[in-house]
Structure formats: C-alpha cells, structure tokens
Amino acid sequence: MKTCYIFGDADICDYSKINIPPDAFLIAADGGYRHFAGLDKAPDLLIGDFDSFVGDLPSSCEIIKSPAEKDDTDMLLAVKTALERGFDDITLCGALGGRLDHTFANIQTLEYILSRGANARIEDSSGDARILTEGSYRFPRNNGYFSVFAVSEKASVTVTGTKYCLDDYSLSRSFPLGVSNEISEDICEIIIHSGVLLVISADN
C-alpha cells in the first residue's frame, strides 16, 4: 500500500506518539505546516489557501495554492490530492480539537476516504480514530478508553476482550451506547456483521 500522512492545524501535544513510516508521503494542509518543526521533518507537499499559514512559504517542497473560496476544506483538498496520486493508506494528524466544525469535518473526511476504497484513520498524540466496514478487527490493550459508534443508521457488531462486551448487537447512530469502554484483555476483537463503525481508541 502507498502511505500518506496529512497534517492539519489542530494542536498535537506529543509528536513522539505520531508513528510515521519511513516511506510515507507527507502533506501539510495549510497551517499544519507548523507541525513539521516539532516532527523534525519536511513535508513533500504543502497545500491550501494559506489563510492559517504563518511565515514565508518554503522552497524545499512542492506547493499547491487553492482559492480561498472553495467547497473543500484544506484537509479534504489534501486528501483528494493524495487519492489522485494513488495513495491508498491515508492518516490524518492535527485533525482533532480546535474548532468543533473542523473536527467533525475531519471525521466525515474519513468516510470520504473509505468511500474511495482507501484505508483511513486519524492519529492523535493521545490515540486514534478510524472508520471500519464489515469484517473482523483486532486492537491491542491501551491505557485509556475504547469507544465504538455507529456511522450508518444501524451497525450490527460483536465486541470481545473489553469490560463491556457486545454479542451481535445492533448499535444505533442516534444512541451512543458504545462510548467509554475499556479493553480488559491483551486483544480486543470487533466483528462488524453489517453497517459502518467509528472506532476511537485513546490513552488517558
């Protein structure tokens, strides 16, 4: 798979917890460029309308400037560019916190990536979020909470290895039953029998 990491402008508290593969293509979405100093890396591409960019534009990477009046957020614009270039494993960082509307837009962007046939996740310094379709998935024990939410109207799921387990249970998008669970065994397994699930795993 071709891996791409895209950095938005939301705060990242601990760069050491962002695990970037050595062969990943790196994109800064507008003000997300500020994170590369903390990462001690340079992006391969800087993209956006530069309304939140601070400082002089670098000469060390490719730059794509978009109009300020556009339908896409800078993050979505970066995602579309990554998909057009054949990347099928896309991680968003600096995508949670800050403005609530942008946080929600970034979660919807995960759905967009998935709908285009690519793997999608948000990686934060405290944990990660991913949207999953039918299948079986395994997660290691963490030191915080583990939550599952229906993205589709209904999602039938089995969850084992957690404090609160589910057995072929129909989660509803309008009721957050799956919030603040805990992984109680070395491995948690989620089986999605039908529907689409948002899984959030975070350390305390």
C-alpha positions as a printed NumPy array, in Angstrom:
array([[  0.   ,   0.   ,   0.   ],
       [  1.073,   3.601,  -0.621],
       [  1.066,   5.508,   2.668],
       [  0.366,   9.2  ,   3.125],
       [  0.273,  11.296,   6.315],
       [ -1.577,  14.619,   6.183],
       [ -1.15 ,  17.237,   8.903],
       [ -3.842,  19.771,   9.768],
       [ -3.589,  22.795,  12.03 ],
       [ -5.127,  21.388,  15.241],
       [ -2.769,  21.028,  18.202],
       [ -0.596,  17.94 ,  18.672],
       [  0.594,  17.597,  22.262],
       [  3.263,  14.911,  21.842],
       [  4.962,  14.394,  18.485],
       [  6.75 ,  11.274,  19.729],
       [  3.422,   9.426,  19.644],
       [  2.92 ,  10.075,  15.931],
       [  4.377,   6.974,  14.276],
       [  5.196,   7.903,  10.686],
       [  6.541,   5.073,   8.474],
       [  9.86 ,   5.974,   6.798],
       [  8.377,   5.671,   3.297],
       [  5.264,   7.785,   3.961],
       [  4.47 ,  10.747,   1.723],
       [  3.962,  13.835,   3.92 ],
       [  1.45 ,  16.597,   3.213],
       [  0.985,  19.812,   5.183],
       [ -2.561,  21.167,   4.876],
       [ -2.126,  24.945,   5.208],
       [ -1.307,  25.814,   8.857],
       [ -0.485,  22.162,   9.508],
       [  2.964,  23.044,   8.198],
       [  3.839,  24.277,  11.719],
       [  3.955,  20.693,  12.997],
       [  6.928,  19.721,  10.865],
       [  9.308,  21.68 ,  13.062],
       [  8.187,  19.529,  16.006],
       [  8.494,  16.388,  13.905],
       [ 11.942,  17.405,  12.664],
       [ 10.828,  16.541,   9.144],
       [  9.976,  18.395,   5.954],
       [  6.726,  17.854,   4.048],
       [  6.743,  16.621,   0.485],
       [  3.773,  18.848,  -0.333],
       [  2.213,  21.993,   1.147],
       [ -1.355,  22.649,   0.051],
       [ -4.137,  25.084,   0.957],
       [ -5.435,  28.616,   0.618],
       [ -2.885,  29.74 ,   3.258],
       [ -5.36 ,  31.618,   5.423],
       [ -3.857,  29.982,   8.545],
       [ -0.261,  29.676,   7.341],
       [  2.284,  31.707,   9.31 ],
       [  5.643,  32.81 ,   7.908],
       [  7.246,  32.593,   4.479],
       [  6.372,  29.776,   2.119],
       [  9.178,  27.199,   1.993],
       [ 11.198,  26.496,  -1.132],
       [ 12.009,  22.924,  -0.104],
       [  8.721,  21.248,  -1.089],
       [  6.01 ,  21.261,  -3.708],
       [  3.334,  23.928,  -3.108],
       [ -0.249,  23.936,  -4.365],
       [ -2.234,  27.098,  -3.628],
       [ -6.027,  26.967,  -3.802],
       [ -8.594,  29.786,  -3.929],
       [ -9.879,  30.947,  -0.532],
       [-13.488,  30.495,  -1.677],
       [-13.844,  26.766,  -2.289],
       [-16.095,  23.848,  -1.348],
       [-13.313,  21.728,   0.159],
       [-11.537,  22.249,   3.465],
       [ -7.748,  22.333,   3.176],
       [ -7.687,  18.858,   4.743],
       [-10.138,  17.472,   2.186],
       [ -8.211,  19.151,  -0.613],
       [ -5.068,  17.403,   0.634],
       [ -6.942,  14.093,   0.817],
       [ -8.25 ,  14.43 ,  -2.748],
       [ -4.726,  15.16 ,  -3.955],
       [ -3.376,  12.107,  -2.131],
       [ -6.067,   9.886,  -3.644],
       [ -5.417,  11.279,  -7.124],
       [ -1.752,  10.373,  -6.691],
       [ -2.582,   6.787,  -5.833],
       [ -2.186,   6.745,  -2.057],
       [ -4.475,   4.139,  -0.532],
       [ -3.471,   4.288,   3.146],
       [ -4.137,   7.789,   4.478],
       [ -3.636,   9.04 ,   8.041],
       [ -4.769,  12.467,   9.223],
       [ -2.892,  14.166,  12.076],
       [ -3.583,  17.502,  13.728],
       [ -7.227,  16.793,  12.911],
       [ -8.901,  16.738,  16.336],
       [ -9.54 ,  19.556,  18.79 ],
       [ -9.536,  23.224,  17.919],
       [-12.675,  24.243,  16.026],
       [-15.524,  21.793,  16.56 ],
       [-16.763,  22.166,  12.983],
       [-13.349,  21.224,  11.604],
       [-13.122,  18.211,  13.93 ],
       [-16.48 ,  16.963,  12.665],
       [-15.476,  17.694,   9.057],
       [-12.304,  15.637,   9.521],
       [-14.281,  12.67 ,  10.846],
       [-16.536,  12.951,   7.789],
       [-13.367,  13.085,   5.686],
       [-12.514,   9.615,   6.995],
       [-15.791,   8.433,   5.467],
       [-14.868,  10.104,   2.201],
       [-11.503,   8.322,   2.085],
       [-13.128,   4.978,   2.872],
       [-15.745,   5.505,   0.159],
       [-12.879,   5.878,  -2.338],
       [-11.508,   2.448,  -1.423],
       [ -8.587,   3.586,   0.739],
       [ -7.736,   2.936,   4.379],
       [ -8.455,   5.934,   6.613],
       [ -7.634,   6.926,  10.16 ],
       [ -6.984,   9.914,  12.377],
       [ -3.869,   9.59 ,  14.53 ],
       [ -3.634,  11.887,  17.519],
       [ -0.966,  12.122,  20.213],
       [ -3.446,  10.57 ,  22.663],
       [ -4.972,   7.912,  20.406],
       [ -6.638,   7.352,  17.071],
       [ -9.954,   7.149,  15.264],
       [-10.885,   5.039,  12.29 ],
       [-13.991,   4.148,  10.321],
       [-14.455,   0.456,   9.562],
       [-16.802,  -1.582,   7.4  ],
       [-17.855,  -5.236,   7.624],
       [-15.11 ,  -7.572,   8.799],
       [-13.057,  -8.622,  11.816],
       [-10.568,  -6.286,  13.503],
       [ -8.18 ,  -6.676,  16.441],
       [ -6.919,  -3.956,  18.788],
       [ -4.21 ,  -4.206,  21.472],
       [ -4.828,  -3.197,  25.079],
       [ -4.426,   0.521,  25.723],
       [ -4.35 ,   2.628,  28.888],
       [ -7.476,   4.636,  28.261],
       [-10.891,   4.425,  26.725],
       [-12.144,   2.484,  23.73 ],
       [-15.359,   3.623,  22.073],
       [-17.433,   2.419,  19.133],
       [-20.172,   4.381,  17.378],
       [-22.483,   3.539,  14.509],
       [-21.843,   5.726,  11.473],
       [-24.562,   4.079,   9.418],
       [-28.115,   4.181,  10.773],
       [-27.523,   0.746,  12.328],
       [-24.402,  -1.33 ,  12.787],
       [-24.51 ,  -4.934,  13.969],
       [-21.353,  -5.669,  15.984],
       [-19.733,  -8.202,  18.291],
       [-17.108,  -6.831,  20.696],
       [-14.984,  -9.103,  22.91 ],
       [-11.971,  -8.532,  25.151],
       [-13.478,  -5.414,  26.704],
       [-15.049,  -4.546,  30.049],
       [-18.431,  -4.296,  28.344],
       [-18.881,  -6.815,  25.542],
       [-21.465,  -6.935,  22.771],
       [-22.809, -10.013,  21.009],
       [-24.214,  -9.314,  17.544],
       [-25.693,  -6.1  ,  18.954],
       [-27.398,  -3.506,  16.769],
       [-25.851,  -0.126,  17.54 ],
       [-27.853,   2.908,  16.51 ],
       [-26.358,   6.12 ,  15.161],
       [-28.712,   8.143,  17.371],
       [-27.682,   6.479,  20.668],
       [-24.048,   6.462,  21.933],
       [-24.118,   3.14 ,  23.79 ],
       [-20.532,   2.289,  22.826],
       [-18.817,   5.265,  24.475],
       [-16.042,   4.921,  27.126],
       [-15.48 ,   1.181,  27.128],
       [-12.153,  -0.354,  28.224],
       [-10.009,  -3.092,  26.696],
       [ -9.675,  -5.594,  29.539],
       [ -7.674,  -8.325,  27.77 ],
       [ -4.49 ,  -8.261,  25.695],
       [ -6.525,  -8.15 ,  22.499],
       [ -9.958,  -6.743,  21.744],
       [-11.767,  -8.123,  18.713],
       [-14.524,  -6.315,  16.868],
       [-16.622,  -8.139,  14.293],
       [-18.795,  -5.854,  12.176],
       [-21.571,  -8.038,  10.797],
       [-23.228,  -5.15 ,   8.954],
       [-23.006,  -1.381,   8.816],
       [-20.192,   1.104,   9.34 ],
       [-18.46 ,   1.815,  12.653],
       [-16.358,   4.66 ,  14.059],
       [-13.777,   3.271,  16.499],
       [-11.889,   5.625,  18.826],
       [ -9.024,   4.342,  20.944],
       [ -7.271,   6.798,  23.262],
       [ -4.795,   6.762,  26.126],
       [ -5.502,   8.714,  29.286]])
